[in-house]
C-alpha cells in the first residue's frame, strides 16, 4: 500500500533531526549564481526523499511501498534501524527495488527545468551485490597466487573503482574481506620473482591504491604489509614508483604506522631505505597528501625508536622539516612540528637544529595562530633547544629573545595553556629571563630575506 506523500512528508519532518546524513549545506535546486535574480525552483513533493527532503537521485522502493533516495535509506539502515522510517514496518537492504519510473520522471523534470539552472540527475549505477564482491575478491587472491601480476593489478583496479562508486559498495567489499585479500596479494607479488619488474611495480601500485579504499587494516593485513618483502617493495615504490603508486604507498604506510602495532613499527624502521624514502617526500613533495602521510609515519617511527630518530636526524630531517614549515598550511605545520619535536629528543637532532638559522625563528612564529596542537609542539621543541647548557644552547636562547619568544610565552600563559605545555612554557620563561639584558632588542624576522643554509 502506497501512503499519501503528505503523510510521508509529515512523518519525515519528525525524523529529520536524527538523520546525520542530511546535507543541509547543499545548494538549493535552481538557485542562481548571484549575478541576477536567484529564482528558486520548487521540487515536486513526490520527487523528494521522505528522509532527507531533497530531490532523489537514486530512488528505491521499500516493500512498504514508500520510495526513498537510496543513499538516505541505506544510511538509515546502516545506523542500526531495521524498519521503514514512515510506516515502521520491517525493511531489509536486500528488499530495496530501484524505482526506474520515478527516476525517469525526475530526469525529465530536470531537463524541462534546465533553463532555470536545474542539472539533470545522472542514471545511477547498479550497486554491487555480495556475490559479485566475493567473486572479485576471490579473483584477486587467485591471480596473486599464480604470480599473474598484470591480472591481479587489473582486478584490484576494478575492485577500487567499484568500491569508490558508493559507500554501499565499499561496505560490501569490506565485508567480503577486500583489505585482507589485497594485503595478501601485495605480499605474494612482492615476494615472488617475476619476469617483468615494470608489470609487478604497476600491479603493486594498483593493489595499494585499492587498499586505501578499504581501510582500516586489521592484524592480518598489518602482518602481510609489514613482512620483509612487502616493506622492501614499499620502500622501492616510495622512491622510484609512479606518482600515484608513491602516494598510495605513503598512505598505506601511514595507516600501518598509526595502528599502534609496535612490531610493525620496528619492522618499518629496520627496512633499508625506508627513512630515506619518507624524507624524500618531504624534501621533494609530490602531493600534499603524500607529504602529510610521510610526516605522520616519520613521527610514529621517531617516537617509537631511538635508532629511527637518529637515522632521520642523520639524513637531515631538521633542515628539511624547518624549510617545509616556513610556508606550510595548518595540517602540514602540525605534523611537521610533531616530527621536529620528536627528532630533538636525540643529541644529533639538537645539534642539527642549533646549527640551522631558521629553527628558532620558525618555532617562535608557529607558537601562535596555528592551533593548540602546533603550540604544544612548538613550545616543546623550543624548550628542548634552550634548556641545556653550553654555547649552542646560549645561542638559541639569545636568538629566541631576539625574535620575541619571551613576550609570546608570557602571552601564552596569560591566555591559558595546561599540562606539559604550561610547565615547559614556565621553565622557558625562567631560562630566557636569566639571559635577558638591559639592551635587549626584540625584532620581527623576515623569512623571505633571511638567508637559508641549504
PyMOL commands that set and color helices and strands:
alter all, ss='L'
color gray80, all
select helices_A, chain A and resi 5-18+45-47+70-78+93-95+100-112+114-116+130-146+149-165+167-175+178-191+197-214+219-225+228-240+243-257+262-270+274-283+288-304+306-315+317-325+330-343+347-354+359-365+372-386+391-402+405-415+419-433
alter helices_A, ss='H'
color red, helices_A
select strands_A, chain A and resi 59-61+67-69+97-98
alter strands_A, ss='S'
color yellow, strands_A
deselect
rebuild
show_as cartoon
